[in-house]
Amino acid sequence: MLRNILSLLSLQGANYLLPVLTLPYLVRTLGMEAYGRLGFSLALIQYFVLLADYGFNLSATRAIAQHQQDRQRVSQLFWNVTACKLLLGLIGSGILSLLSQLIPTLNAVQDVLLAAYLLVLGSILFPVWLFQGMETMGRIAICSLLAKALVVPATFLFVHRPEDAWLAAAIQGITTVAAGLLAIGFIHRERWIVWTRPTLNGLKEQLVEGWHVFLSTAAISLYTASTTVILGFLAGNTAVGHFMAADKIRQAAQGLINPVSQAIYPRVNALMQQDRHAAFQMIRRLLWGQGGATLLLSLLLMGFAPLIIALAYGAGNQDTVTVLRWLAPLPFVIGLSNILGIQTMLTLGMEQLFSLILLASGLCSLILIVPLSLYHGATGAATAVLITECLVTCTMSWVLYSRKIPLFKKDTCHAV
């Protein structure tokens, strides 16, 4: 499990830390308005990445973890999930083409959107869920690092002016596709799977299994990707630029702790089937360890926000400093909700309640984001995200406590 954590840390480094190396260059080269167009387009494409991922990164991971030694069953899962993702990706491309023709705001950034759609293809090809379920993350970390390390030199070589925003999007998409192709090469070489024809029943089974997780991730997008998209419609690309510049730094900091929970998730699932006491003991240790680490990260972000922004983007970005300070508590708050929701509620089979909490919180976010973004721009958007994440964490805590789940203290009597 420690090897998986270190491998996932490398993977998160590829996803978060490597782009941060190009972030100051992009902001200064493109300018806040063009960088805002890039951020708006990438945020909108996340809807289609979400559609293609559906929920398989959790539901399929759990299924693979439960059948690690059954090559035939793993193969069936792989081909059925991949077929589902391809179908959903095609549906998404049709929807994006239609919306780009009908909505002037999208038509104005159509070149960036089309380039960014390569991220969807990369998501389809990159089977993180298979490697997580097999608890073998080292190979996929290597694939991601080799491909995504190319983002840095490619950005410096090809992006030189505001009109190159579409190139910046294309570079991110192409490297994701390359990472997926490398991962497929590893799978073929290790002979983890054999060809099994996808079936309608198999596709239906996977869509049903992932439905509640998809609803949950869709609800999360109401106050993540939707925040940037709504902010772009209401406050313009410059406000998006300030928000994205601050949020990328927050995501990079938060990405340092995500590998721990990702690596532990399949282990907790397996333990919950074999030894519930050991599973809860592991979750409690994660609660204290991850909670402490994310609290420290949040405090550092809040205290050093002016220095971080000045070093990254130069002087004169006080709006970005303010946004970062509002976003600074998120690593701590989200770190807790990850343990309460994914590690605990999902492993206990509480998918419906988990989805309901996130959906209700997402709807509350939509109510907050419109007036706050309209009157306070990027700072208002950050405020709405923080309030929503706090609501998610508090609600999950109350649900687990009221159901006497032995998470906050040792207890042999619990209900689900």
C-alpha positions in Angstrom: 0.0 0.0 0.0 2.9 2.3 0.7 4.2 1.7 -2.8 0.8 2.6 -4.2 0.7 5.8 -2.2 4.1 6.8 -3.5 3.1 5.9 -7.0 -0.1 7.9 -6.8 1.9 10.8 -5.4 3.9 10.7 -8.6 0.7 10.5 -10.6 -0.7 13.5 -8.7 2.6 15.3 -9.3 2.0 14.8 -13.0 -1.6 16.0 -12.8 -1.1 19.0 -10.5 2.5 19.9 -9.9 3.8 19.8 -13.5 1.1 22.1 -14.8 2.0 24.5 -11.9 5.4 24.9 -13.5 3.8 26.3 -16.6 1.1 28.3 -14.8 3.1 31.5 -14.2 4.3 31.5 -17.8 0.8 31.0 -19.2 -0.7 33.7 -17.0 2.0 36.2 -18.0 2.1 35.2 -21.7 -1.6 34.9 -22.4 -2.8 37.6 -20.0 -5.7 37.2 -17.6 -8.3 37.5 -20.3 -6.9 34.8 -22.6 -5.9 32.7 -19.6 -9.5 33.0 -18.5 -10.7 31.8 -21.9 -8.4 28.8 -21.5 -9.7 28.2 -18.0 -13.3 28.5 -19.0 -12.9 26.1 -21.8 -11.0 23.5 -19.7 -13.7 23.8 -17.0 -16.5 23.2 -19.5 -14.7 20.2 -21.0 -14.6 18.7 -17.5 -18.4 18.1 -17.9 -17.6 15.8 -20.8 -14.7 14.1 -19.0 -17.1 13.6 -16.1 -19.6 12.0 -18.5 -17.0 9.7 -20.0 -15.7 8.7 -16.6 -19.3 8.3 -15.4 -18.3 6.9 -12.0 -16.1 4.0 -13.1 -13.1 5.3 -11.2 -14.8 4.2 -8.0 -17.4 1.6 -9.1 -15.1 -0.3 -11.5 -12.1 0.1 -9.0 -14.2 -1.6 -6.4 -15.3 -4.4 -8.8 -11.7 -5.0 -10.0 -10.4 -5.1 -6.4 -13.0 -7.8 -5.5 -11.9 -10.0 -8.5 -8.2 -9.3 -8.7 -7.3 -13.0 -9.2 -10.0 -13.8 -11.7 -8.5 -12.9 -15.1 -11.7 -13.6 -17.0 -13.8 -11.5 -14.8 -11.3 -8.6 -14.9 -11.2 -8.8 -18.7 -15.0 -8.7 -18.9 -15.0 -5.6 -16.6 -12.3 -3.9 -18.6 -13.9 -4.3 -22.0 -17.4 -3.4 -20.8 -16.3 -0.3 -19.0 -14.1 0.8 -21.9 -17.0 0.3 -24.3 -19.2 2.4 -22.0 -16.6 5.2 -21.9 -16.3 5.2 -25.7 -20.0 5.5 -26.1 -20.3 8.3 -23.6 -17.4 10.1 -25.2 -19.1 10.0 -28.6 -22.4 11.3 -27.1 -20.4 14.1 -25.4 -18.8 15.2 -28.7 -22.2 15.5 -30.3 -23.6 17.6 -27.4 -20.5 19.9 -27.5 -20.8 20.5 -31.2 -24.5 21.4 -30.9 -24.0 23.7 -28.0 -21.1 25.5 -29.7 -23.4 26.4 -32.6 -26.2 27.5 -30.5 -24.5 29.6 -27.7 -22.5 32.6 -28.8 -20.2 32.5 -25.7 -19.2 29.0 -26.6 -18.9 29.7 -30.2 -16.3 32.5 -29.4 -14.0 29.9 -27.8 -14.8 27.0 -30.1 -11.2 26.5 -31.2 -10.1 26.1 -27.5 -13.0 23.8 -26.8 -12.2 21.5 -29.7 -8.6 21.3 -28.7 -9.4 20.6 -25.1 -11.8 17.8 -26.0 -8.6 15.6 -26.4 -8.8 15.5 -22.6 -11.9 13.4 -22.9 -10.2 10.9 -25.3 -7.3 10.7 -22.9 -9.6 10.0 -20.0 -11.2 7.1 -22.0 -7.8 5.6 -22.8 -6.2 6.0 -19.4 -7.6 3.2 -17.2 -6.7 4.5 -13.7 -9.6 2.4 -12.3 -8.0 -0.9 -13.5 -4.6 -0.1 -11.9 -6.2 1.1 -8.7 -8.3 -2.1 -8.5 -5.3 -4.2 -9.1 -3.4 -2.2 -6.4 -0.6 -1.7 -8.9 -0.1 2.0 -9.3 3.6 2.2 -10.1 3.2 1.4 -13.8 0.5 3.9 -14.4 2.4 6.6 -12.5 5.3 6.0 -14.9 3.0 6.3 -17.9 1.6 9.6 -16.6 5.0 11.1 -15.7 6.6 10.2 -19.0 3.8 11.7 -21.1 2.8 14.7 -19.0 6.3 15.8 -18.4 6.2 16.9 -22.0 3.6 19.6 -21.1 6.3 21.8 -19.7 8.7 22.0 -22.6 5.9 22.0 -25.2 4.1 24.9 -23.5 7.3 27.0 -23.5 8.1 26.0 -27.1 4.6 26.6 -28.7 2.7 29.1 -26.6 3.9 32.7 -27.1 0.9 35.0 -27.4 -2.8 35.3 -26.3 -4.0 33.7 -29.5 -2.2 30.5 -28.6 -4.7 29.6 -25.9 -6.0 26.7 -28.1 -2.4 25.4 -28.3 -2.1 25.3 -24.6 -5.4 23.3 -24.4 -4.2 20.9 -27.1 -0.9 20.3 -25.4 -2.7 19.2 -22.2 -5.0 16.9 -24.2 -2.3 15.3 -26.4 -0.1 14.4 -23.4 -3.1 12.8 -21.7 -3.8 10.7 -24.8 -0.1 9.7 -24.8 -0.3 8.6 -21.2 -3.3 6.5 -22.0 -1.6 4.8 -24.9 1.4 4.0 -22.7 -0.9 2.5 -20.0 -2.6 0.3 -22.6 0.8 -0.9 -23.7 1.7 -1.9 -20.2 -1.6 -3.8 -19.8 -1.0 -5.7 -23.0 2.6 -6.5 -22.1 1.6 -7.8 -18.6 -1.4 -9.8 -20.2 -3.8 -8.7 -17.4 -6.7 -9.1 -19.8 -7.9 -11.2 -22.7 -10.2 -10.1 -25.4 -13.9 -10.4 -24.4 -16.6 -9.0 -26.5 -18.6 -6.4 -24.7 -22.3 -7.3 -24.2 -25.4 -5.2 -23.8 -26.0 -6.8 -20.5 -22.5 -6.1 -19.5 -22.7 -2.4 -20.5 -26.0 -2.1 -18.6 -24.5 -3.7 -15.5 -21.6 -1.2 -15.4 -23.9 1.8 -16.0 -26.2 0.7 -13.2 -23.2 0.0 -10.9 -21.7 3.4 -11.5 -25.0 5.4 -11.5 -24.9 6.6 -7.9 -21.2 7.4 -8.1 -21.9 9.3 -11.3 -24.7 11.3 -9.6 -22.3 12.1 -6.8 -19.5 13.3 -9.1 -22.1 15.2 -11.2 -23.3 16.9 -8.0 -19.7 17.7 -7.1 -19.3 19.3 -10.5 -22.2 21.7 -9.7 -19.8 23.5 -7.3 -16.4 22.7 -9.0 -16.5 22.9 -12.8 -19.8 24.8 -12.8 -18.3 27.5 -10.6 -15.8 28.4 -13.3 -18.3 28.1 -16.1 -21.0 30.2 -14.4 -18.3 32.8 -13.4 -17.3 33.1 -17.0 -20.9 33.7 -18.2 -21.6 36.2 -15.4 -18.3 38.0 -14.7 -16.2 37.5 -17.8 -12.9 35.8 -18.6 -10.7 38.1 -16.5 -12.6 37.0 -13.4 -12.2 33.4 -14.5 -8.5 34.1 -14.9 -8.1 35.3 -11.3 -10.2 32.4 -9.9 -8.3 29.8 -11.9 -4.9 31.2 -11.1 -5.6 30.9 -7.4 -7.5 27.6 -7.6 -4.7 25.9 -9.5 -2.3 26.6 -6.6 -5.0 25.3 -4.2 -5.4 22.1 -6.3 -1.6 21.6 -6.4 -1.4 21.7 -2.6 -4.4 19.5 -2.2 -3.0 17.0 -4.7 -0.2 16.2 -2.3 -2.7 14.3 0.0 -5.0 12.7 -2.5 -2.7 9.7 -3.2 -3.1 8.5 0.4 -6.9 8.2 0.2 -6.8 6.8 -3.4 -4.4 4.1 -2.4 -6.3 3.2 0.8 -9.8 3.1 -0.9 -9.4 -0.4 -2.5 -7.8 -1.7 0.7 -10.6 -0.4 2.9 -13.1 -2.1 0.5 -11.3 -5.4 0.8 -11.0 -5.1 4.6 -14.7 -4.2 4.9 -15.5 -7.6 3.4 -13.0 -9.5 5.6 -12.6 -7.6 8.9 -14.8 -4.6 9.6 -13.0 -3.8 12.8 -9.7 -3.5 11.0 -11.4 -1.4 8.2 -12.7 1.1 10.7 -9.4 1.2 12.5 -7.7 2.1 9.2 -10.3 4.8 8.5 -9.9 6.4 11.9 -6.1 6.5 11.5 -6.6 8.2 8.1 -9.0 10.7 9.6 -6.4 11.9 12.1 -3.4 11.7 9.8 -5.0 13.2 6.8 -6.9 15.7 8.8 -3.8 17.0 10.5 -1.8 17.2 7.2 -4.5 19.0 5.3 -5.1 21.5 8.2 -1.4 22.4 8.0 -1.6 22.8 4.2 -4.6 25.1 4.6 -3.0 27.3 7.2 0.2 27.6 5.0 -1.9 28.6 2.0 -3.8 31.2 4.0 -0.8 32.7 5.7 1.6 32.8 2.7 -1.0 33.7 0.0 0.5 37.1 -0.9 4.0 35.7 -1.2 2.8 32.7 -3.3 0.9 34.9 -5.7 3.7 37.4 -6.0 6.3 34.7 -6.8 4.0 32.9 -9.2 2.4 35.8 -11.1 4.2 39.0 -10.1 3.1 42.0 -8.2 -0.3 43.7 -8.7 -2.5 40.6 -8.4 -4.3 41.4 -5.2 -7.6 40.0 -6.5 -5.9 36.6 -6.9 -4.5 36.8 -3.4 -8.0 37.4 -2.0 -9.4 34.5 -3.9 -6.6 32.2 -2.7 -7.3 33.1 0.9 -11.0 32.2 0.5 -10.0 28.9 -1.1 -7.2 28.1 1.4 -9.5 26.1 3.9 -10.5 23.7 1.1 -7.7 21.1 1.4 -8.7 20.6 5.1 -12.5 20.6 4.5 -12.3 18.3 1.4 -9.8 16.0 3.0 -12.3 15.3 5.8 -15.3 14.9 3.4 -13.2 12.4 1.3 -12.8 10.2 4.4 -16.4 10.6 5.5 -17.9 10.1 2.1 -15.7 7.9 -0.1 -13.8 5.9 2.4 -16.7 5.4 4.8 -20.1 5.9 3.2 -19.3 4.2 -0.1 -17.5 1.2 1.4 -20.6 0.7 3.6 -22.9 0.7 0.7 -24.5 4.1 1.4 -24.3 5.2 -2.2 -27.8 6.6 -2.4 -27.4 8.8 0.7 -23.9 9.8 -0.4 -25.4 10.9 -3.8 -28.3 12.8 -2.1 -25.9 14.8 0.1 -23.8 15.9 -2.8 -26.7 16.6 -5.0 -28.4 18.8 -2.4 -25.2 20.6 -1.7 -24.6 21.1 -5.4 -28.1 22.7 -5.7 -27.3 25.0 -2.8 -24.1 25.9 -4.6 -26.0 26.9 -7.7 -28.2 29.2 -5.6 -25.2 30.8 -4.0 -22.9 31.1 -7.0 -25.1 33.3 -9.2 -25.5 36.3 -6.9 -22.1 36.0 -5.4 -20.4 35.8 -8.8 -22.5 38.6 -10.2 -21.8 41.0 -7.4 -18.3 39.9 -6.1 -16.8 38.2 -9.2 -14.0 35.7 -8.5 -14.0 36.3 -4.7 -17.8 35.5 -4.6 -17.2 32.3 -6.6 -14.5 31.2 -4.1 -16.9 32.0 -1.2 -19.6 29.9 -2.7 -17.3 26.9 -3.1 -16.1 27.2 0.5 -19.6 27.4 1.9 -20.7 24.4 -0.2 -17.8 22.2 0.8 -18.3 23.0 4.5 -22.0 22.0 4.1 -21.0 18.7 2.5 -18.5 17.8 5.3 -20.9 18.8 8.1 -23.8 16.9 6.6 -21.7 13.7 6.2 -20.5 14.0 9.8 -24.0 14.3 11.1 -25.2 11.3 9.1 -22.4 9.0 10.2 -22.8 10.1 13.8 -26.6 9.7 13.9 -26.2 6.2 12.4 -23.7 5.3 15.1 -21.0 4.4 12.6 -17.8 3.7 14.7 -15.7 6.3 13.0 -15.2 9.1 15.5 -14.8 6.6 18.4 -14.5 2.9 18.9 -17.9 1.2 19.2 -18.9 -2.3 18.5 -22.5 -1.4 17.9 -23.3 0.4 14.6 -25.9 0.6 12.0 -25.9 1.5 8.3 
